[in-house]
Amino acid sequence: ERLPAELASFVAAQARGDRGSNLHDGVVTEVRYSRATRALALEVCAGDLEQGYSTISLMFGEVTNLAQAVAELIAATSRREVILYDEIGALEPRGVRLWLLFSGAAQVEIRFGTFHVQVAPRTARVALASEPTRVVELEG
């Protein structure tokens, strides 16, 4: 598969089970997007008691299905569903897709060209009944 280098490293970290790479049981705490730049960013709180918790910031550029992805994310996160499964794969002739399955059966597909990830440790998991997911539309 032809994945951007940083995404390939993230996928390899997932396969090894590295802290800050597992989205399973993750809670999306923020969605940021820009129509002008076709960019989308997700903040996900994920982890477990054994490895600890992290805030995983996933940033996607050149998103080709931005409106659809944002609508699907808003629907899934408005019910505070957790991520059950994620799948990453190359698209033909170019690009990549991330497919997310949420606990209430909501599905989100993000089709993108560029990817960046940042991971920061957290002291605890986000409570499911806590603040709702923030959705922010950025200008320019």
C-alpha positions as CSV (number, residue, x, y, z in Angstrom):
1,E,0.0,0.0,0.0
2,R,1.2,3.5,-0.7
3,L,0.7,5.4,2.5
4,P,2.3,8.7,3.5
5,A,5.4,8.1,5.6
6,E,3.9,9.5,8.9
7,L,0.7,7.4,8.4
8,A,2.7,4.3,7.7
9,S,4.6,4.9,10.9
10,F,1.3,5.3,12.8
11,V,-0.1,2.1,11.3
12,A,3.1,0.3,12.3
13,A,2.8,1.7,15.9
14,Q,-0.8,0.4,16.0
15,A,0.4,-3.1,14.9
16,R,3.0,-3.0,17.8
17,G,0.4,-1.8,20.3
18,D,2.4,1.4,21.1
19,R,0.8,3.9,23.5
20,G,-1.0,6.6,21.7
21,S,-1.7,4.6,18.5
22,N,-4.8,2.6,19.5
23,L,-8.1,4.3,18.6
24,H,-10.2,1.4,20.0
25,D,-12.6,2.7,22.7
26,G,-11.5,6.2,21.9
27,V,-13.8,9.2,22.4
28,V,-13.7,12.0,19.8
29,T,-13.5,15.2,21.9
30,E,-13.1,17.7,19.1
31,V,-13.6,18.0,15.4
32,R,-12.0,20.9,13.5
33,Y,-12.4,21.5,9.8
34,S,-11.8,24.1,7.1
35,R,-13.7,24.1,3.9
36,A,-11.3,26.5,2.3
37,T,-8.2,24.3,2.9
38,R,-10.0,21.0,2.9
39,A,-8.5,20.1,6.2
40,L,-10.0,18.0,9.0
41,A,-8.6,17.4,12.5
42,L,-9.9,15.0,15.2
43,E,-8.9,14.9,18.9
44,V,-9.4,11.5,20.3
45,C,-9.0,10.5,23.9
46,A,-8.0,6.8,24.0
47,G,-6.0,4.3,25.9
48,D,-6.5,1.9,28.9
49,L,-5.5,1.5,32.5
50,E,-2.5,-0.7,31.6
51,Q,-0.8,1.6,29.1
52,G,-2.4,4.9,30.2
53,Y,-4.4,7.4,28.3
54,S,-3.4,9.8,25.5
55,T,-4.9,12.6,23.5
56,I,-4.3,11.6,19.9
57,S,-4.6,14.5,17.4
58,L,-5.2,13.2,13.9
59,M,-4.8,15.9,11.1
60,F,-5.9,15.2,7.6
61,G,-5.2,17.4,4.5
62,E,-6.6,17.3,1.0
63,V,-9.8,15.8,2.3
64,T,-11.9,14.9,-0.8
65,N,-15.1,14.1,1.1
66,L,-15.0,16.8,3.7
67,A,-18.7,17.6,3.9
68,Q,-19.7,14.0,4.2
69,A,-17.0,13.2,6.7
70,V,-17.9,16.1,9.0
71,A,-21.7,15.2,8.8
72,E,-20.9,11.6,9.7
73,L,-18.6,12.7,12.6
74,I,-21.2,15.1,14.0
75,A,-23.8,12.3,13.9
76,A,-21.5,9.8,15.6
77,T,-20.1,12.2,18.2
78,S,-23.4,13.8,19.1
79,R,-24.4,10.5,20.7
80,R,-20.9,10.3,22.4
81,E,-20.2,6.9,20.8
82,V,-16.7,5.4,21.1
83,I,-14.6,4.1,18.3
84,L,-14.8,0.3,18.0
85,Y,-12.7,-0.2,14.9
86,D,-10.5,1.7,12.5
87,E,-9.2,0.7,9.1
88,I,-6.7,2.5,6.9
89,G,-6.1,1.8,3.3
90,A,-4.7,3.3,0.0
91,L,-7.2,4.5,-2.6
92,E,-6.7,4.2,-6.4
93,P,-5.3,6.1,-8.2
94,R,-4.1,8.2,-5.2
95,G,-5.1,9.1,-1.6
96,V,-5.9,7.2,1.5
97,R,-9.0,6.5,3.5
98,L,-9.6,6.0,7.2
99,W,-12.8,4.2,8.1
100,L,-14.1,4.4,11.6
101,L,-16.9,2.2,13.2
102,F,-18.5,3.6,16.3
103,S,-20.2,1.8,19.1
104,G,-23.8,2.8,18.0
105,A,-23.0,1.4,14.5
106,A,-22.3,4.9,13.0
107,Q,-19.6,4.8,10.3
108,V,-17.3,7.5,9.2
109,E,-15.1,7.5,6.2
110,I,-12.4,10.2,5.7
111,R,-10.6,10.3,2.3
112,F,-7.4,12.3,2.4
113,G,-4.0,13.0,0.8
114,T,-1.9,14.1,3.7
115,F,-1.7,13.1,7.4
116,H,-0.1,14.2,10.6
117,V,-0.5,12.9,14.2
118,Q,0.5,14.2,17.6
119,V,0.2,12.3,20.8
120,A,0.1,13.7,24.3
121,P,-0.2,11.7,27.5
122,R,-3.3,12.3,29.7
123,T,-4.0,11.4,33.3
124,A,-7.4,9.9,32.8
125,R,-10.0,8.9,30.2
126,V,-12.7,11.3,29.2
127,A,-16.0,10.4,30.9
128,L,-18.7,9.5,28.3
129,A,-21.2,11.7,30.0
130,S,-18.8,14.7,30.1
131,E,-18.8,17.7,27.8
132,P,-20.1,17.1,24.3
133,T,-17.7,16.9,21.4
134,R,-16.7,20.4,20.2
135,V,-17.2,21.0,16.5
136,V,-15.3,24.0,15.1
137,E,-15.3,25.3,11.5
138,L,-12.1,27.2,10.8
139,E,-12.0,30.1,8.4
140,G,-9.4,30.1,5.6
